[in-house]
Amino acid sequence: MPAKLPHNCQACAKLSAPQAREKNCWDDNRCPDRRSYHRTKAATAIRRKERRQNAAIGQGLGSATEQTDSIVPKVYAAELCLWINLSNNTIHAIGARLYCGSVMKDRIEARHCLGMTKAQLQESGRNILLALSTKHGISLVTFRVTREFDASLCPLTDCHVY
Protein backbone atom coordinates (compact mmCIF):
# COMPACT_ATOMS: atom_id res chain seq x y z
CA MET A 1 0.00 0.00 0.00
CA PRO A 2 1.45 3.41 -0.92
CA ALA A 3 2.48 5.85 1.76
CA LYS A 4 0.01 8.56 2.70
CA LEU A 5 0.71 11.92 1.09
CA PRO A 6 1.80 14.73 3.40
CA HIS A 7 -0.81 17.11 4.80
CA ASN A 8 0.97 20.11 3.28
CA CYS A 9 0.38 18.64 -0.21
CA GLN A 10 -3.37 18.57 0.48
CA ALA A 11 -3.27 22.18 1.66
CA CYS A 12 -1.14 23.19 -1.33
CA ALA A 13 -3.73 21.74 -3.73
CA LYS A 14 -6.24 24.34 -2.52
CA LEU A 15 -3.92 27.22 -3.44
CA SER A 16 -3.61 28.74 -6.89
CA ALA A 17 -0.69 27.49 -8.99
CA PRO A 18 1.49 30.63 -8.55
CA GLN A 19 0.95 30.59 -4.78
CA ALA A 20 1.85 26.90 -4.61
CA ARG A 21 5.07 27.44 -6.60
CA GLU A 22 6.18 30.08 -4.08
CA LYS A 23 6.22 27.58 -1.21
CA ASN A 24 9.61 26.33 0.01
CA CYS A 25 8.63 22.68 -0.40
CA TRP A 26 7.74 23.00 -4.15
CA ASP A 27 9.32 20.33 -6.37
CA ASP A 28 8.75 20.61 -10.14
CA ASN A 29 8.86 16.82 -10.56
CA ARG A 30 6.30 15.83 -7.90
CA CYS A 31 4.08 18.73 -6.98
CA PRO A 32 2.00 19.26 -10.17
CA ASP A 33 0.86 15.62 -10.14
CA ARG A 34 0.12 15.64 -6.41
CA ARG A 35 -1.88 18.89 -6.68
CA SER A 36 -3.92 17.46 -9.55
CA TYR A 37 -4.58 14.26 -7.61
CA HIS A 38 -5.81 16.08 -4.50
CA ARG A 39 -8.05 18.44 -6.49
CA THR A 40 -9.81 15.62 -8.34
CA LYS A 41 -9.69 12.63 -6.00
CA ALA A 42 -13.28 12.91 -4.72
CA ALA A 43 -14.75 13.14 -8.23
CA THR A 44 -12.47 10.33 -9.43
CA ALA A 45 -13.63 8.06 -6.60
CA ILE A 46 -17.28 8.70 -7.48
CA ARG A 47 -16.68 7.99 -11.19
CA ARG A 48 -14.78 4.80 -10.31
CA LYS A 49 -17.60 3.61 -8.04
CA GLU A 50 -20.23 4.33 -10.71
CA ARG A 51 -18.17 2.46 -13.33
CA ARG A 52 -17.92 -0.58 -11.05
CA GLN A 53 -21.65 -0.51 -10.38
CA ASN A 54 -22.45 -0.10 -14.07
CA ALA A 55 -20.08 -2.92 -15.01
CA ALA A 56 -21.73 -5.24 -12.46
CA ILE A 57 -25.17 -4.38 -13.80
CA GLY A 58 -24.11 -4.64 -17.43
CA GLN A 59 -22.44 -8.07 -17.23
CA GLY A 60 -24.33 -10.62 -19.21
CA LEU A 61 -26.82 -8.17 -20.68
CA GLY A 62 -25.00 -7.51 -23.95
CA SER A 63 -27.18 -5.43 -26.28
CA ALA A 64 -29.95 -5.21 -23.70
CA THR A 65 -28.12 -2.26 -22.10
CA GLU A 66 -28.85 -0.16 -25.18
CA GLN A 67 -32.56 -0.79 -24.73
CA THR A 68 -32.53 0.09 -21.03
CA ASP A 69 -30.63 3.39 -21.44
CA SER A 70 -33.90 5.23 -21.98
CA ILE A 71 -35.49 3.56 -18.93
CA VAL A 72 -32.70 4.30 -16.42
CA PRO A 73 -33.31 7.64 -14.70
CA LYS A 74 -30.70 10.37 -14.91
CA VAL A 75 -28.71 10.76 -11.71
CA TYR A 76 -28.50 14.22 -10.17
CA ALA A 77 -25.62 15.20 -7.92
CA ALA A 78 -25.07 18.42 -5.99
CA GLU A 79 -21.57 19.80 -5.48
CA LEU A 80 -20.82 22.23 -2.65
CA CYS A 81 -18.17 24.85 -3.42
CA LEU A 82 -16.37 26.50 -0.50
CA TRP A 83 -13.85 29.32 -0.69
CA ILE A 84 -11.75 29.06 2.46
CA ASN A 85 -9.35 31.56 3.98
CA LEU A 86 -6.42 29.28 4.75
CA SER A 87 -4.67 31.72 7.08
CA ASN A 88 -7.39 31.48 9.75
CA ASN A 89 -9.33 28.49 8.36
CA THR A 90 -12.65 30.32 7.95
CA ILE A 91 -15.18 29.92 5.16
CA HIS A 92 -15.10 33.02 2.97
CA ALA A 93 -17.86 32.20 0.45
CA ILE A 94 -20.25 29.37 -0.37
CA GLY A 95 -21.84 28.24 -3.64
CA ALA A 96 -23.13 25.09 -5.33
CA ARG A 97 -23.51 23.31 -8.66
CA LEU A 98 -26.05 20.72 -9.79
CA TYR A 99 -25.00 18.02 -12.25
CA CYS A 100 -27.10 15.55 -14.18
CA GLY A 101 -24.58 12.91 -15.15
CA SER A 102 -21.59 14.95 -16.33
CA VAL A 103 -23.61 17.96 -17.49
CA MET A 104 -23.96 20.98 -15.20
CA LYS A 105 -27.67 21.80 -15.00
CA ASP A 106 -27.70 24.65 -12.50
CA ARG A 107 -25.45 26.81 -10.39
CA ILE A 108 -25.97 28.70 -7.17
CA GLU A 109 -23.65 31.67 -7.40
CA ALA A 110 -21.14 32.16 -4.62
CA ARG A 111 -22.06 34.46 -1.77
CA HIS A 112 -19.98 35.80 1.06
CA CYS A 113 -20.52 34.24 4.44
CA LEU A 114 -17.97 35.94 6.67
CA GLY A 115 -19.30 36.31 10.18
CA MET A 116 -21.80 33.47 9.87
CA THR A 117 -21.90 30.88 12.62
CA LYS A 118 -21.54 27.16 12.01
CA ALA A 119 -25.29 26.69 12.42
CA GLN A 120 -25.99 29.46 9.90
CA LEU A 121 -23.59 27.84 7.40
CA GLN A 122 -25.30 24.47 7.81
CA GLU A 123 -28.68 26.13 7.33
CA SER A 124 -27.38 27.80 4.16
CA GLY A 125 -26.32 24.37 2.86
CA ARG A 126 -29.76 22.93 3.57
CA ASN A 127 -31.41 25.94 1.90
CA ILE A 128 -29.24 25.48 -1.19
CA LEU A 129 -30.21 21.80 -1.43
CA LEU A 130 -33.87 22.67 -0.94
CA ALA A 131 -33.75 25.39 -3.61
CA LEU A 132 -32.13 23.05 -6.14
CA SER A 133 -34.58 20.26 -5.28
CA THR A 134 -37.70 22.37 -5.70
CA LYS A 135 -36.47 24.12 -8.84
CA HIS A 136 -35.73 20.85 -10.64
CA GLY A 137 -38.39 18.63 -9.04
CA ILE A 138 -35.90 16.16 -7.58
CA SER A 139 -34.95 15.04 -4.09
CA LEU A 140 -31.46 16.04 -2.93
CA VAL A 141 -30.53 15.03 0.61
CA THR A 142 -26.79 15.71 0.75
CA PHE A 143 -24.02 17.18 -1.33
CA ARG A 144 -22.20 14.44 -3.20
CA VAL A 145 -18.92 16.32 -3.51
CA THR A 146 -17.37 19.24 -1.63
CA ARG A 147 -14.81 21.34 -3.49
CA GLU A 148 -12.58 23.69 -1.55
CA PHE A 149 -10.82 26.69 -3.08
CA ASP A 150 -8.52 29.33 -1.68
CA ALA A 151 -10.34 32.53 -0.69
CA SER A 152 -8.06 34.57 -2.96
CA LEU A 153 -9.80 32.83 -5.89
CA CYS A 154 -13.19 34.24 -4.82
CA PRO A 155 -15.34 34.57 -7.97
CA LEU A 156 -17.33 37.54 -6.71
CA THR A 157 -16.39 40.78 -8.48
CA ASP A 158 -17.35 42.95 -5.51
CA CYS A 159 -15.29 40.94 -3.06
CA HIS A 160 -14.49 43.20 -0.12
CA VAL A 161 -11.57 41.08 1.08
CA TYR A 162 -9.55 40.42 -2.09
HELIX and SHEET records of a PDB file:
HELIX    1   1 HIS A    7  ALA A   13  1                                   7    
HELIX    2   2 ALA A   17  ARG A   21  1                                   5    
HELIX    3   3 CYS A   31  GLY A   58  1                                  28    
HELIX    4   4 ALA A   64  THR A   68  1                                   5    
HELIX    5   5 LYS A  118  HIS A  136  1                                  19    
HELIX    6   6 ALA A  151  LEU A  153  5                                   3    
SHEET    1   A 4 VAL A 103  HIS A 112  0                                        
SHEET    2   A 4 THR A  90  CYS A 100 -1                                        
SHEET    3   A 4 TYR A  76  ASN A  85 -1                                        
SHEET    4   A 4 VAL A 145  ASP A 150  1                                        
END                                                                             
